[in-house]
Amino acid sequence: DKEKVKIAEVIRRSGIENVRFSNGMLVIGLPYVEIMFKPVIDDIVNHLKRLLGSPKLTDVTQMVLVGGFSEASLLQRRLKDEFEGENMRIVVYEEAGLFVVKGAVEFGFSPNLVQVRVPALSYGVRTMQEFEESKHPSDKKVFINGDPMCTDIFNTFVEAGKPVKLRERTTMRFKAVYDSQTHATVYLFSTAKPNALFTTDEGMILCGE
């Protein structure tokens, strides 16, 4: 039988500094915590920089942190170092981790509370168009009833970053490809890629049919 060794003993033998086992918990020192969370915090900072670089957000002067991770001092300090200044204020409320939960509860009781949403993805369906030599790649050319058509067109009805109002509707009209066609399957796709043209583009996700 293999010798059973307690985790506390394994950690002690390892000789790693700033890591210990105490009262049933693994205690990791700040230097290692900073290393572990650096990639995540870097991603958050880079994402915020991209958002704040949008012309639509030039008037933003306050950044309110909510959610469990917003209570982390590492994140708060980094965001203040990166963004806080004369034109930007970083706001952290007490119990910021409960804001998301409270918001979800309020939304459950009052679904009309949120009147406008800004989608992170674009949504559309796969369609065909008349093939244009100057516009469409040759590998997308197919012939329908002898006419050249471009296939796999991403026909967008919701654009990422464009506000969508509550109960807003979008109407799209299509016609059958073949004269004898009696039914059709609609393929719904989504993508985070801006200005996507085809449903075969990288990052395109088939949502359903």
C-alpha positions, 0 to 999 in steps of 0.5 A, spaced: 500 500 500 502 507 498 503 511 504 498 516 506 501 523 506 496 529 509 496 535 504 499 539 510 505 535 510 506 535 502 506 542 502 511 543 508 515 538 504 515 542 498 518 548 501 514 553 497 514 559 500 507 563 501 503 557 501 501 553 507 495 549 510 491 551 516 485 549 519 483 545 513 484 551 508 489 552 503 492 559 504 496 562 498 500 568 499 499 574 495 504 574 490 501 567 488 494 570 488 497 576 483 500 571 478 494 567 478 489 572 477 493 577 472 491 574 466 484 575 468 485 582 470 489 583 464 483 581 459 478 585 463 482 591 463 483 590 455 476 589 454 474 595 458 479 599 454 476 597 447 469 599 450 471 606 452 475 607 445 468 607 442 465 613 440 458 612 443 462 611 450 466 618 450 461 621 455 462 616 460 465 619 466 464 613 472 465 606 472 461 602 477 463 595 479 458 590 481 459 582 482 463 578 486 469 579 483 468 587 483 470 586 491 477 583 489 482 589 491 487 586 486 482 588 481 479 595 484 487 597 484 488 595 477 482 599 474 484 605 479 491 605 476 488 604 469 482 608 468 481 613 474 483 620 473 480 627 472 475 624 467 473 618 470 471 615 477 471 608 479 465 607 484 465 601 488 459 600 493 459 595 499 456 588 498 457 590 490 457 582 490 450 582 491 448 587 486 447 582 480 443 577 485 438 583 487 438 585 479 436 578 477 430 578 482 428 585 481 428 583 473 424 577 475 418 581 478 419 586 473 421 584 466 419 591 463 425 594 468 430 593 462 427 597 456 433 597 452 439 591 451 445 592 447 447 585 444 454 582 444 453 578 438 450 579 431 444 574 429 442 572 422 440 567 418 443 563 412 441 566 405 442 566 398 443 572 393 444 573 386 452 572 384 456 579 383 463 578 380 466 584 383 463 583 390 462 575 392 468 570 392 468 565 386 467 559 391 461 561 393 458 561 386 452 556 385 447 555 380 440 555 381 435 554 375 441 556 371 442 562 374 449 564 378 447 565 386 452 566 392 450 562 397 452 562 405 450 569 405 449 572 413 443 576 413 443 580 419 437 582 423 441 584 430 447 587 430 452 587 436 453 593 439 446 596 436 441 597 442 435 593 441 428 596 445 423 592 448 419 588 444 422 591 438 421 587 432 425 586 425 421 583 419 425 579 413 422 577 407 425 571 403 422 567 397 423 560 395 430 558 391 426 553 387 419 554 383 417 547 386 419 548 393 414 547 398 418 548 405 425 551 407 429 550 413 432 557 416 439 556 419 440 561 425 447 564 426 451 568 431 457 571 431 462 576 435 465 578 429 463 585 426 461 586 419 461 578 418 459 576 411 458 569 410 455 563 415 462 560 414 466 565 417 471 564 422 467 565 429 460 563 426 456 559 431 450 555 428 444 557 434 439 553 431 434 551 425 
